[in-house]
Amino acid sequence: MKLLVTSDDYGFTYAVTDGVLHCARNGILTETGLFSNMNSAPYAAKRMIEEFPNICLGIDINLVAGSPVSNPKMVPSMVQESGEFKSSGMHRKLDETMPDHIPYEEAYLEIMNQTKRFIELTGKKPEYFNGHSYSTPTTRKAMVDVAKELDIPMLSDILKQYHLLSGAQTAVWNVKPFSLEAQLACDPIGMFKEGKLTYLDEAYQNDGIAHIHVHAGFIDQEVFRYSTYTVVRTKDLELITAPEMIQWVKDHNVELISVRDLLEK
Amino acid sequence: MRKRLVYRADDVGYTLAFDLGAFKAIDEGIVTSADVMFDSPHTEEALQWLKERPWISIGWHRHLWESPVLPASEVPHMVDAEGRFKWRHLHAELMDEVPYEEAYKEFETEMARCYAILGRYPDTASLRPQKNELERAFADICQKCQINVNVTNGSKIASSTASYFSQKRDSKFDHLNFQSWIVHPDNGKGDGSKESEYDLKFFSSYDTTANIMGIQWDNEEEIIMTGGHPGYLDDHILAESRCTIHRVRELQGAISPKVKQWIIENHVELVNQRDVLFGTNEYQDHLKAVNSPLWIGNM
């Protein structure tokens, strides 16, 4: 069987970045998507490009954490007075009275600028495009348009093409609402050991492809500042670095692959 | 008025994740002293890293919750079936079962590990009540390695952890007015009770930046030591430690631009523990060498 292992939000904070690098060095990670707008993005890009060229590096378009790459005045519907992005919670509140409230031009500009920043930082195009946390029909359209224009595949399209699960479908321990207490209590590596990640066994039985899609990372205060998905990132990290998982991959002759491999076929 | 401050980072060496945050607090923050765990997964890498930063004083943060440095077969009274220290944080009474020789050998090996990498022994350690052979062995190793013990004269403010450090100070430091300032989360009781201050319910209001900026000196002879567990969080710490997510707040305080500004505006003199004990000027010399705005000469 083949296994695709994606961790989102690379470059979100310094701690998340160091956690993903730890997964690249010591775990089964095969691909990750960079937040090119965050303060830690230059550090994240440099380390991944120099140390782990084998890891497929995509972009996670982030419209809800940190500051936009664009001049905030050019994307007014997306930012707070401070110039930082509105959070996904703020957008969802606005959606109650103004659904789909982000204009296409603003979304297109910011998505294009994040992609250009990615290219500046890494010296190459993202290997895939992926969203993050909050989107609207308009932001999704803008993302698809930028991806098409730059000839970059959408991760969601590739997953669909190969009938692979994504995001919360693979992270079955992530049941909303996901309070801090619930995050501390969840146990993805325990679920794996108990055979509850059934999609892995199914892929093995059918000699197919499975996908583990997580948000691995170490945690610092910046994670709490920008996200409600906090300490569970350490549990996600444990899942894809645990000796038991690495042994399972070896024992089952699992071929670790990324989007890069699927596109080369 | 002269205002000297030691900022101590506890638990250095704990895990890779914790240390990456602790190293940030040392290189980019106000940490002047590192209390190292010598039995932890990342101890050796941490000591290698600290060796390159001689301006940081080193404490022995005795842990004994992970695994002995010696093979489990050489310390059978200290370990469980997995080869880990058998008491962890729940059953300290099991330490009473350890013979002196076993404890002495383990502590001696931990210090040999320190010396082999760092080229010296720790500067400080805290003794606990000598109620069993393990504690007596610990005190003897500290003496053998000429480690300065119980250097502060208690905490200026009430805390449930104050009793932990309430051993009588070594009389050779009586001439120093060296105080601890505990910045742990306030449990609101003020009675030294044993309720965990690192409970989740104290997390949202835990403002280490404000706590550090609340430090006050009574006179210019007084030297204050504060600190915390500034580091990143990983699954190992979540599973093993009583202090979990609060660590990220303690890191936030240790690297806070507001705290740095407070240091500058109040002419706070950052010093390490050797500076306090022996009158050296190591930490300020380092700040001067890198032309830090935190160097007292730049204020």
Interface residues (C-beta under 8 A of the other chain):
Chain A: Y14 A15 D18 G19 H22 L180 E181 L184 F218 I219 D220 Q221 V223 F224 T230 V231 T234 K235 L237 E238
Chain B: L16 A17 L20 G21 K24 L200 F203 Y232 L233 D234 D235 L238 T244 I245 V248 R249 L251 Q252
